[in-house]
Amino acid sequence: MYAWSRPTAAPGATELLTVTVENGRPVALDGARLPLTELIELLNRRVGAYGLGRYSGLEHLDHGEKVLEIREMPAAWLLLSTYRHIER
């Protein structure tokens, strides 16, 4: 079901990532400047290896119907968490 957020890292493993943000935009990963699409692609794989960035919830449809919605967004999870930290 998940493509990016399948845990592949060893249990208890850690990894240090450095995301450089300029003017509110991520511009580099571990010191390497990258176009945003490439940075997101790399983050999806690296963050997803730890099973992070999964979302499940109910989506409300017309006529009161609900559907289970399952998504994965490892890069977005990390970047949004980073922005919240910077805002504090």
C-alpha positions, -999 to 999 in steps of 0.1 A, spaced: 0 0 0 28 24 8 56 32 -17 77 58 2 70 50 39 78 14 41 102 10 70 135 -3 56 158 12 82 171 -11 109 150 -9 142 165 18 164 186 33 135 189 70 133 200 94 105 209 130 106 195 152 78 203 189 73 177 209 53 188 244 44 159 269 42 163 303 25 134 328 25 110 301 36 119 276 9 140 244 13 170 248 -10 195 222 0 198 187 16 230 179 35 247 210 19 238 200 -17 217 226 -34 189 209 -53 157 219 -72 127 215 -50 113 185 -68 146 166 -64 149 176 -27 113 163 -21 121 131 -39 151 124 -18 133 133 14 104 110 6 129 80 3 151 89 33 124 99 57 100 72 45 126 45 54 117 51 90 79 47 84 73 84 90 48 106 72 17 84 70 -18 97 73 -51 80 77 -85 96 83 -121 98 72 -130 119 42 -165 132 42 -183 128 9 -217 141 -3 -248 127 12 -231 119 45 -209 91 32 -174 86 46 -144 70 31 -112 59 47 -84 80 32 -48 67 34 -19 88 23 18 90 27 39 122 27 73 117 43 89 148 28 59 170 36 58 156 72 94 166 77 92 200 61 60 210 79 74 198 112 105 219 104 85 250 96 65 246 128 97 244 148 111 276 131 79 295 138 83 288 175 
